[in-house]
Amino acid sequence: MLELVNVSNVSWEIEHVLGGDTSQLSAFFQRNGLDGIELTLYEPWDAAVFPPVWIQGVHLRFWPDWMDFWYGDEAALTEDYGSRAAWQEAFASPFGTSRDAWLAFFRQHIAEAARTGARYVVLHVANARTRELYTRRHHYDDAAVIDATIAFANEVLTALPADSWLLYENLWWPGLTFRDPALAARLIERTAHEKTGFVLDVGHLMNTSTALASERDGVRYVLQTLRALGDDVRRRIRAMHLHRALSGAYVRRTMEEARAHGLRPHGFAEIFDYVSHVDEHQPFETAVVQTLVEEIAPQVLVHEFIQASMDDWEQKVRTQRRALGACEGGKNI
């Protein structure tokens, strides 16, 4: 099993987390028994900054509210973004502001991910309008998001080499939540790329329940959900994003407040703050997580956190690896 960490090539992260010097990552990997990175590509890839030898996977970009754009529902987009100019800016690319231009950009994006030499690329399967986030009452249901994702993926996967894996990732918004075996199977069966599977995001799956109060609750819930999928779907899980989220009390409180005040659009800063409180990306601290990793047995495990600094990042990685039974600087899992 490969053990990775997540990092993006956003300039802010390189400067503020890595101190403008990515070369220190080599020692970071060695100290913590890691095999490299899953890189999120937001900006053009620079091999001198993130060498191919580090890159095992690439996380593709994601627009959480993409389906109104996909279907050309300009009225819904304008209501959600506040103006036509705002949503056009959000979906703009060097090729233009149309759906075809967006697809052309995404093909280029996938081709760039392939040039890194990554073994796999990750694509979120979800949709949520900003005014729906707090209430969890959504216009599109799981099936609608799954079917739209299949159509979208089949438009852009011509840019993905046949020997690269496409891994669909679950979220707690409508789409791939792993709570419907038939929909998960449909996603795989109808995607026109032979090497297609899943990355299980543990924290995201925990976020589909607001009743979890402990790591033991979370692991039990995740395992129950995955066992219900059946063997055919479960064996398609090739990678795991490992972190925990125990934000149920916060979600329940904000949900009640939002339903009392009605639906409204939300700005980027407010959305980021809300999602950060829901999707905590905290390390597992107890050995109960070992049962989860042993049963799923992913080929790739990504310690996925929101890192504030190198020290914060290293502390989180070491905390979670200790919970997994690892020795610092070793691979004893």
Residue pairs with C-beta under 8 A, 6 or more apart in sequence:
1 297
1 298
1 299
1 300
1 301
1 333
2 35
2 36
2 56
2 299
2 300
2 301
3 33
3 34
3 35
3 301
3 302
3 303
3 321
3 331
3 333
4 34
4 35
4 36
4 37
4 38
4 56
4 57
4 300
4 301
4 302
4 303
5 34
5 37
5 38
5 302
5 303
5 304
5 305
5 313
5 317
6 37
6 38
6 39
6 40
6 59
6 241
6 302
6 303
6 304
6 305
7 13
7 17
7 18
7 25
7 37
7 38
7 39
7 40
7 50
7 307
8 39
8 40
8 41
8 42
8 59
9 39
9 40
9 41
9 42
9 43
9 45
9 46
9 49
9 50
10 40
10 42
10 43
11 43
14 20
14 22
14 49
16 309
17 307
17 308
17 309
17 310
17 313
18 24
18 25
18 310
19 310
22 49
22 50
24 310
25 37
25 54
26 54
28 34
28 310
28 313
28 314
29 35
29 36
29 54
30 329
31 314
31 328
31 329
32 314
32 317
32 318
32 321
32 328
32 329
33 321
33 326
33 327
33 328
33 329
33 330
33 331
34 303
34 317
35 56
36 53
36 54
36 55
36 56
37 50
37 54
37 55
37 56
37 57
38 56
38 57
38 58
38 59
38 122
38 300
38 302
38 304
39 45
39 50
39 54
39 55
39 57
39 58
39 59
39 116
39 118
40 58
40 59
40 61
41 58
41 59
41 60
41 61
41 109
41 112
41 113
41 116
42 61
44 112
45 112
45 113
45 115
45 116
47 116
50 116
52 116
52 117
55 116
55 117
55 118
56 118
56 119
56 120
56 300
57 118
57 119
57 120
57 121
57 122
57 167
57 239
57 300
57 302
58 113
58 116
58 118
58 120
58 121
58 122
59 121
59 122
60 106
60 109
60 110
60 113
60 121
60 122
60 123
60 124
61 106
61 109
62 123
62 124
62 126
63 69
63 90
63 91
64 126
64 127
64 128
64 130
64 173
65 80
65 127
65 128
65 129
65 130
66 91
66 127
66 152
67 127
67 140
67 144
67 145
67 148
68 76
68 77
68 80
68 129
69 77
69 87
69 91
69 99
69 102
70 99
70 148
70 152
71 148
72 99
74 84
74 87
76 129
76 139
77 84
77 87
78 84
78 87
79 131
79 265
80 87
80 129
80 130
80 131
80 265
81 87
81 90
81 265
82 265
88 97
91 97
91 102
92 101
93 101
93 102
93 104
93 105
94 105
95 101
95 102
95 104
95 105
103 152
103 155
103 156
106 156
106 159
107 156
107 158
107 159
108 159
110 121
110 156
110 157
110 159
110 160
111 159
113 121
113 160
114 121
114 159
114 160
114 161
114 164
118 164
119 164
119 165
119 300
120 164
120 165
120 166
120 167
120 238
120 239
120 300
121 160
121 164
121 165
121 166
121 167
122 167
122 168
122 169
122 199
122 239
123 149
123 153
123 166
123 167
123 168
123 169
124 168
124 169
124 171
124 175
125 145
125 146
125 149
125 168
125 169
125 170
125 171
125 175
125 176
125 187
126 145
126 170
126 171
126 172
126 173
126 174
126 175
126 176
127 138
127 140
127 145
127 148
127 173
127 174
127 175
128 138
128 173
128 174
129 138
129 139
130 265
130 266
130 271
131 263
131 264
131 265
131 266
132 138
132 139
132 263
133 266
133 271
133 274
133 275
134 254
134 255
134 257
134 258
134 266
134 274
135 255
135 258
135 259
135 263
136 255
137 263
138 173
138 174
140 148
140 174
141 174
142 174
142 175
142 176
142 177
142 179
142 180
142 183
143 183
144 174
145 174
145 175
145 176
146 175
146 176
146 183
146 186
146 187
147 186
149 168
149 175
149 176
149 187
150 186
150 187
150 190
150 191
153 166
153 191
153 192
153 193
154 190
154 191
154 192
157 166
157 191
157 192
157 193
160 166
160 193
162 193
162 194
162 195
163 195
164 195
165 195
165 196
165 197
165 238
166 191
166 193
166 195
166 196
166 197
167 196
167 197
167 198
167 199
167 238
167 239
168 176
168 187
168 188
168 196
168 197
168 198
168 199
169 176
169 198
169 199
169 201
169 204
169 241
170 176
170 177
170 178
170 198
170 199
170 200
170 201
170 204
170 205
171 177
171 201
171 204
171 207
172 204
172 205
172 207
172 208
172 278
176 183
176 184
176 187
176 198
177 205
177 208
178 184
178 200
178 205
178 208
178 225
178 226
178 229
179 208
179 225
179 228
181 228
181 229
181 230
181 233
184 198
184 229
184 233
185 232
185 233
188 196
188 197
188 198
188 233
188 236
196 236
197 236
197 237
197 238
197 239
198 233
198 236
198 237
198 238
198 239
199 237
199 238
199 239
199 240
199 241
199 300
199 302
200 226
200 237
200 239
200 240
200 241
200 296
200 298
201 240
201 241
201 304
202 218
202 222
202 240
202 241
202 242
202 243
202 244
202 292
203 241
203 243
203 244
203 245
203 279
203 280
203 281
203 282
203 304
204 241
204 245
204 279
205 221
205 222
205 225
206 212
206 218
206 221
206 222
206 244
206 245
206 246
207 245
207 247
207 251
207 278
207 279
208 225
209 221
209 248
210 248
210 249
210 251
210 252
210 255
211 217
211 248
212 218
212 221
212 246
212 248
213 246
213 248
214 246
215 244
215 246
215 284
215 285
215 286
215 288
215 289
216 286
216 288
217 246
218 244
218 245
218 246
219 288
219 289
219 291
219 292
222 292
223 291
223 292
223 295
226 234
226 237
226 295
226 296
227 234
234 296
237 296
237 298
238 298
238 299
238 300
239 298
239 299
239 300
239 301
239 302
240 293
240 296
240 298
240 300
240 301
240 302
241 302
241 304
242 284
242 289
242 293
242 301
242 302
242 303
242 304
242 320
243 280
243 281
243 282
243 283
243 284
243 303
243 304
243 305
243 320
244 280
244 282
244 283
244 284
244 289
245 278
245 279
245 280
245 281
245 282
246 280
246 282
247 277
247 278
247 279
247 280
250 277
250 278
251 278
254 274
266 274
276 306
281 304
281 305
281 306
282 305
282 316
283 303
283 305
283 316
283 317
283 319
283 320
283 323
284 319
284 320
284 323
284 324
285 319
285 320
285 323
286 323
287 323
287 324
287 325
289 320
289 323
289 324
290 323
290 324
290 325
293 301
293 324
293 333
303 316
303 317
303 320
303 321
305 313
305 316
305 317
307 313
307 316
318 328
321 328
321 333
322 328
324 333
325 332
325 333
326 332
326 333
